[in-house]
Amino acid sequence: MIVRHLHQAEKTSRRILSPDGNWESTRLLLKDDGMGFSFHITTIYKGADFQMHYQNHLESVYCISGTGEVKTLADGKIYPITPGTLYNLDQHDKHVLRAFEEMKMACVFNPPLNGKEVHNAEGAYELDADKLT
């Protein structure tokens, strides 16, 4: 059994800060844990407005708190995000995420992340990213 506590993990190398200052993510479950997916609690900072395109991963995102929106670039649709909203990037959707206030999100990635991933120039995570030490 794997048991971890968010507040403890936030004080370790499992807490990753984005280089662009838009988010931070505490990676509670990673590839090395052998579950077949990774699980993160991610904070999107108020005012964040950035594009992502997970070409190598599928992601499911559940909003715990805060408000914002996600816009899919292929069709220009805008989806409001409020507590209780689940959105799933099941088509490797290129999208823009905007935070009207700080948002706390629970995120699941398949395939699982190694731990140190941050977005590349395309807004994706690399498959061969470094592992946490």
DSSP file (Angstrom, degrees, kcal/mol; ACC not computed):
  #  RESIDUE AA STRUCTURE BP1 BP2  ACC     N-H-->O    O-->H-N    N-H-->O    O-->H-N    TCO  KAPPA ALPHA  PHI   PSI    X-CA   Y-CA   Z-CA
    1    1 A M              0   0    0      0, 0.0     2,-0.5     0, 0.0     0, 0.0   0.000 360.0 360.0 360.0 140.8    0.0    0.0    0.0
    2    2 A I        +     0   0    0      2,-0.0     2,-0.4    31,-0.0    31,-0.0  -0.943 360.0 177.2-108.9 125.3    1.2    3.5   -0.8
    3    3 A V        +     0   0    0     -2,-0.5     2,-0.3     2,-0.0     0, 0.0  -0.993   5.6 163.6-131.0 125.7    0.1    6.2    1.6
    4    4 A R        -     0   0    0     -2,-0.4     2,-0.4     4,-0.0     3,-0.1  -0.974  26.9-139.6-137.9 152.9    1.2    9.9    1.3
    5    5 A H    >>  -     0   0    0     -2,-0.3     4,-2.5     1,-0.1     3,-0.5  -0.956  13.6-138.3-115.6 131.8    0.0   13.1    2.8
    6    6 A L  H 3> S+     0   0    0     -2,-0.4     4,-2.3     1,-0.2     5,-0.2   0.899 101.9  52.7 -53.8 -48.6   -0.3   16.3    0.7
    7    7 A H  H 34 S+     0   0    0      1,-0.2     4,-0.3     2,-0.2    -1,-0.2   0.830 112.9  45.0 -63.7 -32.1    1.1   18.6    3.3
    8    8 A Q  H X4 S+     0   0    0     -3,-0.5     3,-1.4     2,-0.2    -1,-0.2   0.911 111.8  51.4 -74.4 -43.0    4.2   16.4    3.8
    9    9 A A  H >< S+     0   0    0     -4,-2.5     3,-1.9     1,-0.3     5,-0.4   0.822  99.3  65.5 -63.8 -31.7    4.8   16.0    0.1
   10   10 A E  T 3< S+     0   0    0     -4,-2.3    -1,-0.3     1,-0.3    -2,-0.2   0.697  97.6  56.2 -63.7 -18.0    4.6   19.7   -0.4
   11   11 A K  T <  S+     0   0    0     -3,-1.4    -1,-0.3    -4,-0.3     2,-0.2   0.244 104.9  64.5 -96.8  11.6    7.8   20.0    1.6
   12   12 A T  S X  S-     0   0    0     -3,-1.9     3,-1.7     0, 0.0    -3,-0.0  -0.575 105.2 -82.8-123.0-175.8    9.7   17.6   -0.6
   13   13 A S  T 3  S+     0   0    0      1,-0.3    -3,-0.1    -2,-0.2    -4,-0.1   0.518 113.7  82.3 -69.1  -4.3   11.0   17.4   -4.2
   14   14 A R  T 3  S+     0   0    0     -5,-0.4    13,-2.4    12,-0.1     2,-0.7   0.668  73.7  85.4 -72.2 -16.2    7.5   16.2   -5.2
   15   15 A R  E <   -A   26   0A   0     -3,-1.7     2,-0.4    -6,-0.4    11,-0.2  -0.797  66.3-171.2 -88.8 116.8    6.5   19.9   -5.2
   16   16 A I  E     -A   25   0A   0      9,-3.1     9,-2.7    -2,-0.7     2,-0.4  -0.926  10.5-153.8-113.7 131.1    7.4   21.3   -8.6
   17   17 A L  E     -A   24   0A   0     -2,-0.4     7,-0.2     7,-0.2    -2,-0.0  -0.877  23.8-118.5-102.7 134.3    7.1   25.0   -9.5
   18   18 A S    >   -     0   0    0      5,-2.5     3,-1.3    -2,-0.4   100,-0.1  -0.479  13.9-133.7 -70.5 139.7    6.6   26.0  -13.1
   19   19 A P  T 3  S+     0   0    0      0, 0.0    -1,-0.1     0, 0.0    99,-0.0   0.783 106.3  54.7 -62.7 -26.1    9.4   28.1  -14.6
   20   20 A D  T 3  S-     0   0    0      3,-0.0    -2,-0.1     1,-0.0    -3,-0.0   0.501 110.9-120.4 -88.0  -4.1    6.8   30.5  -16.0
   21   21 A G  S <  S+     0   0    0     -3,-1.3     3,-0.1     2,-0.2    24,-0.1   0.649  80.5 114.7  78.9  15.0    5.1   31.2  -12.7
   22   22 A N  S    S-     0   0    0      1,-0.2    23,-2.5    22,-0.1     2,-0.3   0.743  77.5  -3.2 -88.5 -24.5    1.7   29.9  -13.7
   23   23 A W  E     - B   0  44A   0     21,-0.2    -5,-2.5    -5,-0.0     2,-0.3  -0.960  48.0-144.3-157.9 166.3    1.3   26.9  -11.4
   24   24 A E  E     -AB  17  43A   0     19,-2.0    19,-2.9    -2,-0.3     2,-0.4  -0.979  18.8-162.5-138.1 150.6    2.8   24.5   -8.9
   25   25 A S  E     -AB  16  42A   0     -9,-2.7    -9,-3.1    -2,-0.3     2,-0.7  -0.993  13.0-155.2-139.8 129.1    2.2   20.8   -8.7
   26   26 A T  E     -AB  15  41A   0     15,-2.8    15,-2.3    -2,-0.4     2,-1.0  -0.923  19.1-148.2-103.6 116.1    2.7   18.3   -5.9
   27   27 A R  E     + B   0  40A   0    -13,-2.4    13,-0.2    -2,-0.7     3,-0.1  -0.717  23.8 171.3 -91.5  99.4    3.1   14.9   -7.5
   28   28 A L  E    S+     0   0A   0     11,-1.4     2,-0.4    -2,-1.0    12,-0.2   0.778  70.2  29.5 -80.7 -28.5    1.6   12.4   -5.0
   29   29 A L  E    S+ B   0  39A   0     10,-1.8    10,-1.5    86,-0.0    84,-0.3  -0.998  74.0 175.3-137.3 129.8    1.8    9.3   -7.3
   30   30 A L    >   -     0   0    0     -2,-0.4     3,-2.0     8,-0.2     5,-0.5  -0.732  47.4 -86.9-130.7 175.7    4.4    8.8  -10.1
   31   31 A K  G >  S+     0   0    0     82,-2.8     3,-2.2     1,-0.3     5,-0.3   0.871 121.1  59.7 -51.5 -45.2    5.6    6.3  -12.6
   32   32 A D  G 3  S+     0   0    0      1,-0.3    -1,-0.3    82,-0.2    82,-0.1   0.681  91.5  70.0 -62.0 -17.0    7.9    4.5  -10.2
   33   33 A D  G <  S-     0   0    0     -3,-2.0    -1,-0.3     4,-0.1    -2,-0.2   0.649 101.2-135.2 -76.4 -13.5    4.9    3.8   -7.9
   34   34 A G    <   +     0   0    0     -3,-2.2    -3,-0.1    -4,-0.4    -2,-0.1   0.712  66.5 123.8  74.5  22.7    3.7    1.3  -10.5
   35   35 A M  S    S-     0   0    0     -5,-0.5     3,-0.1     2,-0.3    -4,-0.1   0.603  77.1-118.0 -91.6 -11.4    0.1    2.2  -10.6
   36   36 A G  S    S+     0   0    0     -5,-0.3     2,-0.3     1,-0.2    -5,-0.1   0.432  89.4  50.4  89.5  -1.5   -0.1    3.0  -14.4
   37   37 A F  S    S-     0   0    0     -7,-0.2    -2,-0.3    74,-0.1     2,-0.3  -0.959  76.1-125.0-153.8 164.4   -1.0    6.7  -13.9
   38   38 A S  E     - C   0 109A   0     71,-2.1    71,-2.1    -2,-0.3     2,-0.4  -0.891  16.4-153.6-116.1 154.3    0.2    9.6  -11.9
   39   39 A F  E     +BC  29 108A   0    -10,-1.5   -10,-1.8    -2,-0.3   -11,-1.4  -0.992  17.5 174.4-131.3 128.7   -1.8   11.8   -9.5
   40   40 A H  E     -BC  27 107A   0     67,-2.8    67,-2.9    -2,-0.4     2,-0.6  -0.942  30.3-141.7-134.0 150.4   -1.1   15.4   -8.7
   41   41 A I  E     -BC  26 106A   0    -15,-2.3   -15,-2.8    -2,-0.3     2,-0.4  -0.978  34.0-171.5-108.8 117.2   -2.6   18.2   -6.8
   42   42 A T  E     -BC  25 105A   0     63,-3.0    63,-3.4    -2,-0.6     2,-0.5  -0.907  17.6-153.5-117.8 135.7   -1.9   21.3   -8.8
   43   43 A T  E     -BC  24 104A   0    -19,-2.9   -19,-2.0    -2,-0.4     2,-0.6  -0.938   6.8-159.1-105.7 123.5   -2.5   25.0   -8.0
   44   44 A I  E     -BC  23 103A   0     59,-2.8    59,-2.5    -2,-0.5   -21,-0.2  -0.916  25.8-125.6-100.1 120.9   -3.1   27.3  -10.9
   45   45 A Y    >   -     0   0    0    -23,-2.5     3,-2.2    -2,-0.6    54,-0.2  -0.347  30.1 -91.0 -72.9 146.3   -2.3   30.9   -9.8
   46   46 A K  T 3  S+     0   0    0      1,-0.3    54,-0.2    54,-0.1    -1,-0.1  -0.255 113.7  22.0 -52.2 133.2   -4.8   33.7  -10.1
   47   47 A G  T 3  S+     0   0    0     52,-2.7    -1,-0.3     1,-0.3    53,-0.1   0.336  84.8 147.2  88.3  -7.1   -4.3   35.5  -13.5
   48   48 A A    <   +     0   0    0     -3,-2.2    51,-2.4   -26,-0.2    -1,-0.3  -0.364  17.0 171.4 -62.3 141.6   -2.6   32.5  -15.2
   49   49 A D  E     +F   98   0B   0     49,-0.2     2,-0.3    -3,-0.1    49,-0.2  -0.761  17.8 142.5-154.7  98.3   -3.4   32.4  -18.9
   50   50 A F  E     -F   97   0B   0     47,-2.0    47,-2.7    -2,-0.2     2,-0.3  -0.980  43.5-117.8-149.2 155.4   -1.3   29.8  -20.8
   51   51 A Q  E     -F   96   0B   0     -2,-0.3     2,-0.3    45,-0.2    45,-0.2  -0.705  28.0-179.1 -96.5 141.9   -1.5   27.3  -23.6
   52   52 A M  E     -F   95   0B   0     43,-3.1    43,-2.8    -2,-0.3    71,-0.2  -0.956  14.4-177.3-135.4 155.9   -0.9   23.6  -23.2
   53   53 A H  E     -F   94   0B   0     70,-1.9     2,-1.8    -2,-0.3    41,-0.2  -0.639  12.6-159.6-154.2  89.1   -0.8   20.6  -25.6
   54   54 A Y        +     0   0    0     39,-0.5     3,-0.2     1,-0.2    70,-0.1  -0.529  22.6 165.3 -76.2  86.2   -0.2   17.3  -24.0
   55   55 A Q  S    S+     0   0    0     -2,-1.8    -1,-0.2     1,-0.2    71,-0.1   0.735  76.7  37.9 -73.5 -24.4    0.9   15.4  -27.1
   56   56 A N  S    S+     0   0    0     69,-0.3     2,-0.3    -3,-0.2    -1,-0.2   0.468 116.6  46.5-106.9  -5.4    2.3   12.5  -25.0
   57   57 A H        -     0   0    0     -3,-0.2     2,-0.4    52,-0.0    35,-0.1  -0.947  63.1-136.8-139.0 153.9   -0.2   12.2  -22.2
   58   58 A L  E     -D  110   0A   0     52,-3.1    52,-2.2    -2,-0.3     2,-0.4  -0.887  30.3-162.2-102.0 145.0   -4.0   12.1  -21.5
   59   59 A E  E     -DE 109  89A   0     30,-0.8    30,-3.0    -2,-0.4     2,-0.4  -0.988  17.5-164.5-134.8 140.6   -5.1   14.1  -18.6
   60   60 A S  E     -DE 108  88A   0     48,-2.1    48,-2.4    -2,-0.4     2,-0.4  -0.988  16.4-166.8-118.1 132.2   -8.2   14.2  -16.4
   61   61 A V  E     -DE 107  87A   0     26,-3.1    26,-2.7    -2,-0.4     2,-0.5  -0.979   8.9-170.0-128.3 128.2   -8.6   17.4  -14.2
   62   62 A Y  E     -DE 106  86A   0     44,-2.7    44,-2.8    -2,-0.4     2,-0.6  -0.976  21.1-135.0-117.6 126.0  -11.0   17.9  -11.3
   63   63 A C  E     +D  105   0A   0     22,-2.9    21,-2.8    -2,-0.5    42,-0.2  -0.703  24.7 174.9 -83.8 118.7  -11.5   21.4   -9.9
   64   64 A I  E     -     0   0A   0     40,-3.0     2,-0.3    -2,-0.6    41,-0.2   0.856  68.5  -8.8 -86.0 -43.9  -11.4   21.3   -6.1
   65   65 A S  E    S+D  104   0A   0     39,-1.5    39,-2.0    18,-0.1    -1,-0.3  -0.986  98.6  41.0-153.6 159.2  -11.6   25.1   -5.6
   66   66 A G        -     0   0    0     -2,-0.3     2,-0.3    37,-0.2    37,-0.2  -0.169  66.1 -98.2  92.8 172.9  -11.4   28.4   -7.6
   67   67 A T        +     0   0    0     15,-0.1    34,-1.7    34,-0.1    33,-1.6  -0.953  50.4 116.2-134.5 153.5  -12.8   29.5  -10.9
   68   68 A G  E     -HG  81  99B   0     13,-2.0    13,-2.9    -2,-0.3     2,-0.3  -0.904  44.4-104.2-177.5-154.9  -11.5   29.8  -14.4
   69   69 A E  E     -HG  80  98B   0     29,-2.2    29,-2.8    11,-0.3     2,-0.4  -0.989   8.1-144.6-155.2 156.4  -12.0   28.5  -17.9
   70   70 A V  E     -HG  79  97B   0      9,-2.2     9,-2.9    -2,-0.3     2,-0.5  -0.994  15.2-161.3-123.7 133.8  -10.5   26.1  -20.4
   71   71 A K  E     -HG  78  96B   0     25,-2.7    25,-2.3    -2,-0.4     2,-0.5  -0.966  11.8-142.8-117.2 124.6  -10.6   26.9  -24.2
   72   72 A T  E  >  - G   0  95B   0      5,-2.1     4,-1.7    -2,-0.5     5,-0.4  -0.761   9.2-154.1 -85.2 126.4  -10.1   24.1  -26.8
   73   73 A L  T  4 S+     0   0    0     21,-2.5    -1,-0.1    -2,-0.5    22,-0.1   0.757  84.9  66.4 -77.4 -24.9   -8.2   25.7  -29.7
   74   74 A A  T  4 S+     0   0    0     20,-0.5    -1,-0.2     1,-0.2    21,-0.1   0.868 125.0  10.8 -63.5 -35.8   -9.4   23.3  -32.4
   75   75 A D  T  4 S-     0   0    0     -3,-0.4    -2,-0.2     2,-0.1    -1,-0.2   0.431  96.2-121.8-124.8  -2.6  -13.0   24.6  -32.1
   76   76 A G     <  +     0   0    0     -4,-1.7    -3,-0.2     1,-0.2     2,-0.1   0.580  55.1 156.0  73.6   8.9  -12.7   27.7  -29.9
   77   77 A K        -     0   0    0     -5,-0.4    -5,-2.1    -6,-0.0     2,-0.5  -0.443  30.6-150.3 -71.8 142.2  -15.1   26.3  -27.3
   78   78 A I  E     -H   71   0B   0     -7,-0.2    -7,-0.2    -2,-0.1    -1,-0.0  -0.956   8.4-166.1-116.0 130.6  -14.9   27.8  -23.8
   79   79 A Y  E     -H   70   0B   0     -9,-2.9    -9,-2.2    -2,-0.5     2,-0.1  -0.968  19.1-130.1-118.9 119.8  -15.8   25.7  -20.8
   80   80 A P  E     -H   69   0B   0      0, 0.0     2,-0.5     0, 0.0   -11,-0.3  -0.379  17.8-148.2 -65.0 145.2  -16.2   27.4  -17.4
   81   81 A I  E     +H   68   0B   0    -13,-2.9   -13,-2.0    -2,-0.1     3,-0.0  -0.979  29.5 152.2-118.2 123.3  -14.3   25.8  -14.5
   82   82 A T    >   -     0   0    0     -2,-0.5     3,-2.4   -15,-0.2   -19,-0.3  -0.893  58.5 -61.8-137.2 166.7  -15.8   25.9  -11.0
   83   83 A P  T 3  S+     0   0    0      0, 0.0   -19,-0.2     0, 0.0     3,-0.1  -0.295 126.3  29.0 -53.7 131.1  -15.5   23.6   -8.0
   84   84 A G  T 3  S+     0   0    0    -21,-2.8     2,-0.3     1,-0.3   -20,-0.1   0.282  88.2 132.0  99.2  -8.5  -16.8   20.2   -9.0
   85   85 A T    <   -     0   0    0     -3,-2.4   -22,-2.9   -22,-0.2     2,-0.5  -0.595  36.5-166.7 -78.4 134.8  -16.0   20.5  -12.7
   86   86 A L  E     -E   62   0A   0     -2,-0.3     2,-0.4   -24,-0.2   -24,-0.2  -0.990   7.2-179.7-117.3 127.0  -14.2   17.6  -14.3
   87   87 A Y  E     -E   61   0A   0    -26,-2.7   -26,-3.1    -2,-0.5     2,-0.5  -0.984   9.9-157.5-127.4 147.1  -12.6   18.0  -17.7
   88   88 A N  E     -E   60   0A   0     -2,-0.4     2,-1.6   -28,-0.2   -28,-0.2  -0.975  14.3-151.7-128.1 122.8  -10.7   15.4  -19.7
   89   89 A L  E >   +E   59   0A   0    -30,-3.0     3,-0.8    -2,-0.5   -30,-0.8  -0.597  38.4 153.4 -90.5  74.0   -8.2   16.0  -22.4
   90   90 A D  T 3   +     0   0    0     -2,-1.6    -1,-0.2     1,-0.2   -30,-0.1   0.489  67.5  47.0 -87.5  -5.1   -9.0   12.7  -24.1
   91   91 A Q  T 3  S-     0   0    0     -3,-0.2    -1,-0.2     3,-0.0     3,-0.2   0.024 118.4-100.5-121.8  24.9   -7.9   13.8  -27.6
   92   92 A H    <   -     0   0    0     -3,-0.8    -2,-0.1     1,-0.2   -34,-0.1   0.900  58.7-159.0  54.7  41.0   -4.5   15.4  -26.7
   93   93 A D        -     0   0    0      1,-0.1   -39,-0.5   -40,-0.1     2,-0.5  -0.253  16.2-133.7 -60.4 128.0   -6.5   18.6  -27.0
   94   94 A K  E     +F   53   0B   0    -41,-0.2   -21,-2.5    -3,-0.2   -20,-0.5  -0.721  46.4 162.3 -75.6 128.4   -4.5   21.8  -27.5
   95   95 A H  E     -FG  52  72B   0    -43,-2.8   -43,-3.1    -2,-0.5     2,-0.4  -0.947  41.4-129.5-150.0 164.1   -6.0   24.2  -25.0
   96   96 A V  E     -FG  51  71B   0    -25,-2.3   -25,-2.7    -2,-0.3     2,-0.5  -0.974  20.9-156.5-117.7 133.2   -5.7   27.4  -23.1
   97   97 A L  E     -FG  50  70B   0    -47,-2.7   -47,-2.0    -2,-0.4     2,-0.4  -0.938  10.0-173.8-111.8 131.2   -6.2   27.5  -19.3
   98   98 A R  E     -FG  49  69B   0    -29,-2.8   -29,-2.2    -2,-0.5     2,-0.6  -0.984  11.0-155.0-126.0 135.1   -7.2   30.7  -17.5
   99   99 A A  E     - G   0  68B   0    -51,-2.4   -52,-2.7    -2,-0.4   -31,-0.3  -0.938  11.9-178.1-112.2 115.6   -7.5   31.2  -13.8
  100  100 A F  S    S+     0   0    0    -33,-1.6     2,-0.3    -2,-0.6   -32,-0.2   0.760  84.4   2.3 -79.9 -27.0   -9.9   34.0  -12.6
  101  101 A E  S    S-     0   0    0    -34,-1.7    -1,-0.2    -3,-0.1   -34,-0.1  -0.927 110.5 -62.2-145.2 167.9   -8.9   33.2   -9.1
  102  102 A E        -     0   0    0     -2,-0.3     2,-0.4   -36,-0.1   -57,-0.2  -0.293  56.5-156.3 -55.8 133.0   -6.5   30.6   -7.7
  103  103 A M  E     -C   44   0A   0    -59,-2.5   -59,-2.8   -37,-0.2     2,-0.5  -0.943  11.0-154.7-116.7 134.8   -7.6   27.1   -8.6
  104  104 A K  E     -CD  43  65A   0    -39,-2.0   -40,-3.0    -2,-0.4   -39,-1.5  -0.944  24.1-175.4-105.3 124.2   -6.8   23.9   -6.8
  105  105 A M  E     -CD  42  63A   0    -63,-3.4   -63,-3.0    -2,-0.5     2,-0.5  -0.931  26.5-144.6-126.3 143.1   -7.0   20.9   -9.2
  106  106 A A  E     -CD  41  62A   0    -44,-2.8   -44,-2.7    -2,-0.4     2,-0.4  -0.943  30.9-169.3-101.8 124.1   -6.6   17.2   -8.8
  107  107 A C  E     -CD  40  61A   0    -67,-2.9   -67,-2.8    -2,-0.5     2,-0.4  -0.934  16.3-166.0-124.9 137.8   -4.9   15.8  -12.0
  108  108 A V  E     -CD  39  60A   0    -48,-2.4   -48,-2.1    -2,-0.4     2,-0.4  -0.983  10.9-163.6-120.9 131.8   -4.4   12.3  -13.3
  109  109 A F  E     -CD  38  59A   0    -71,-2.1   -71,-2.1    -2,-0.4   -50,-0.2  -0.939   9.7-138.1-119.1 139.2   -1.9   11.6  -16.2
  110  110 A N  E    S+ D   0  58A   0    -52,-2.2   -52,-3.1    -2,-0.4   -73,-0.1  -0.979  95.1  34.4-135.3 123.6   -1.6    8.5  -18.4
  111  111 A P  S    S-     0   0    0      0, 0.0   -74,-0.1     0, 0.0   -73,-0.1   0.606 113.6-110.8 -66.7 162.9    1.1    7.5  -19.0
  112  112 A P        -     0   0    0      0, 0.0     2,-0.2     0, 0.0    -2,-0.1  -0.248  26.1-115.8 -67.2 150.9    2.3    8.5  -15.6
  113  113 A L        -     0   0    0    -84,-0.3   -82,-2.8    -4,-0.1   -81,-0.2  -0.495   9.4-137.1 -80.5 155.4    4.8   11.3  -15.1
  114  114 A N        -     0   0    0    -84,-0.2    18,-1.1    -2,-0.2   -82,-0.2   0.796  51.4-103.3 -81.3 -32.4    8.3   10.6  -13.7
  115  115 A G  B    S+I  131   0C   0     16,-0.2    16,-0.2   -85,-0.1   -88,-0.1  -0.069 102.4  65.2 143.2 -42.9    8.2   13.6  -11.4
  116  116 A K        +     0   0    0     14,-1.7    14,-0.1     2,-0.0    15,-0.1   0.346  66.6 139.1 -97.3   7.9   10.2   16.6  -12.6
  117  117 A E        +     0   0    0     13,-0.2     2,-0.3    12,-0.1     8,-0.1  -0.208  21.4 171.4 -59.4 137.8    8.2   17.5  -15.8
  118  118 A V        -     0   0    0      6,-0.1     8,-0.4  -100,-0.1     6,-0.1  -0.914  46.4 -77.6-132.9 162.7    7.5   21.0  -16.7
  119  119 A H        -     0   0    0     -2,-0.3     6,-0.2     6,-0.1     2,-0.1  -0.338  43.1-145.0 -66.3 136.6    5.9   22.2  -20.0
  120  120 A N    >   -     0   0    0      4,-2.8     3,-1.9    -2,-0.1    -1,-0.1  -0.170  44.5 -76.4 -84.4-171.8    8.1   22.3  -23.0
  121  121 A A  T 3  S+     0   0    0      1,-0.3    -2,-0.1     2,-0.1    -1,-0.0   0.756 134.8  51.6 -61.4 -25.3    7.8   25.0  -25.8
  122  122 A E  T 3  S-     0   0    0      2,-0.1    -1,-0.3   -69,-0.1     3,-0.1   0.495 120.2-108.2 -87.7  -5.1    4.7   23.1  -27.2
  123  123 A G  S <  S+     0   0    0     -3,-1.9   -70,-1.9     1,-0.3     2,-0.2   0.702  81.7 119.4  83.8  21.0    3.0   23.1  -23.8
  124  124 A A        -     0   0    0    -72,-0.2    -4,-2.8   -70,-0.1     2,-0.4  -0.694  64.5-118.8-113.6 165.3    3.6   19.3  -23.4
  125  125 A Y        -     0   0    0     -2,-0.2   -69,-0.3    -6,-0.2     2,-0.1  -0.876  32.8-121.6 -99.1 139.0    5.4   17.1  -20.9
  126  126 A E    >   -     0   0    0     -2,-0.4     3,-0.7    -8,-0.4    -9,-0.1  -0.478   8.8-135.7 -76.6 150.3    8.2   15.0  -22.3
  127  127 A L  T 3  S+     0   0    0      1,-0.2    -1,-0.1    -2,-0.1   -10,-0.0   0.774 102.4  49.9 -74.8 -26.9    8.0   11.2  -22.0
  128  128 A D  T 3  S+     0   0    0    -14,-0.0    -1,-0.2     3,-0.0     3,-0.1  -0.036  79.5 147.0-105.4  31.3   11.7   10.9  -20.9
  129  129 A A    <   -     0   0    0     -3,-0.7   -12,-0.1     1,-0.1    -4,-0.0  -0.204  56.2 -86.4 -65.6 158.2   11.7   13.5  -18.2
  130  130 A D        -     0   0    0    -14,-0.1   -14,-1.7     1,-0.1   -13,-0.2  -0.253  41.1-123.4 -64.3 151.1   14.0   13.2  -15.2
  131  131 A K  B     -I  115   0C   0    -16,-0.2   -16,-0.2   -15,-0.1     2,-0.1  -0.542  30.0 -97.6 -87.9 158.9   12.7   11.3  -12.2
  132  132 A L              0   0    0    -18,-1.1    -1,-0.1    -2,-0.2  -118,-0.1  -0.479 360.0 360.0 -69.0 149.2   12.6   12.7   -8.7
  133  133 A T              0   0    0     -2,-0.1    -1,-0.1    -3,-0.1   -18,-0.0   0.392 360.0 360.0-110.6 360.0   15.5   11.8   -6.5
